[in-house]
Amino acid sequence: MSGTLNKVMLIGHLGDNVKMNYFEGGNSIGRFPLATNETYTNRQTGERVSNTEWHNIVVRNKAAEVCEKYLNKGDKVYVEGRIKTRQWQGDDGNMRYTTEIHVTDFTFLTNKGESQGNSPAPSQGNSSQNISQSNQSQPQQDSPSKEEEDDDLPF
């Protein structure tokens, strides 16, 4: 394979509300932390262990405005995007680094009734940054078609 791939898919819960920054020309950026959890049982002690990983999520322009309007702290969301690392020089002169997920597509997974905030959720429960991207495959719970139900295959 001669090409490379930089693609991230995460399902997690917002650690805070979306923080917006607006720029001249109407552009905007929304940022929020996303928590993903891993739970397993320690074989030696038998106790349940839970690890949380935090991700810095960045959405741009219209997608950022949609996220700000409908997402609240604690809501569950699916995001898809690219990993980017930024660097800058801090006030103390040291180089600082941060790794972010720049979102290209997303789907809200928290239903209206489940939302912890007071903002209403979109009527369909999902949105995409770009309408042409909304037709791409996303994790969904669709019922199997009639053709699949009649199939004898064990998988």
C-alpha positions, -999 to +999 in steps of 0.1 A: +000+000+000+016+032-011-007+057+007-012+066+043-042+069+065-050+093+093-085+085+105-100+084+140-134+072+151-145+077+187-177+072+207-176+090+240-191+115+264-185+152+264-165+163+294-176+199+291-199+221+269-186+232+235-164+263+238-166+286+207-141+310+191-153+333+163-130+349+137-133+376+111-150+365+079-176+344+098-154+314+106-156+297+139-140+268+159-156+248+186-136+228+211-146+202+237-131+173+256-144+138+249-140+109+273-137+073+262-137+045+287-121+010+288-133-014+315-119-048+322-114-074+350-079-078+364-072-115+362-050-116+393-072-096+417-106-102+401-115-065+405-130-044+378-107-017+364-119+013+344-096+036+325-107+069+309-089+085+280-095+122+272-094+135+237-093+172+225-120+176+199-120+204+173-150+212+150-151+241+125-176+266+112-212+254+108-205+220+124-191+239+154-223+259+157-245+228+155-224+211+182-226+242+204-264+244+200-272+207+206-244+191+226-241+194+264-217+181+290-223+143+294-239+138+260-228+108+240-215+115+205-197+097+177-170+117+160-148+109+130-118+129+120-080+132+118-053+134+144-033+167+144-005+177+167+002+214+173+032+230+189+039+265+203+063+282+226+049+288+261+054+319+281+083+302+299+101+296+266+095+258+265+079+242+235+044+229+242+025+203+223-012+192+221-028+165+201-063+171+187-090+153+168-102+175+139-137+163+132-149+157+096-182+139+106-202+134+137-235+118+150-253+127+182-261+095+202-279+110+232-317+111+227-337+142+237-350+126+269-316+114+279-298+148+275-286+162+308-289+198+295-320+219+287-312+223+250-334+203+227-316+177+205-321+176+167-353+158+157-334+130+138-307+126+165-278+131+141-260+158+121-231+159+098-206+186+091-212+182+054-244+169+038-224+149+013-207+132+041-239+122+059-244+093+035-211+077+045-213+047+067-218+055+104-224+033+134-261+027+134-285+001+147-306-007+116-329-037+116-317-064+092-334-065+059-359-093+050-332-109+028-307-111+057-333-126+081-339-156+057-302-163+053-290-196+069-254-183+074-242-185+110-226-151+109 
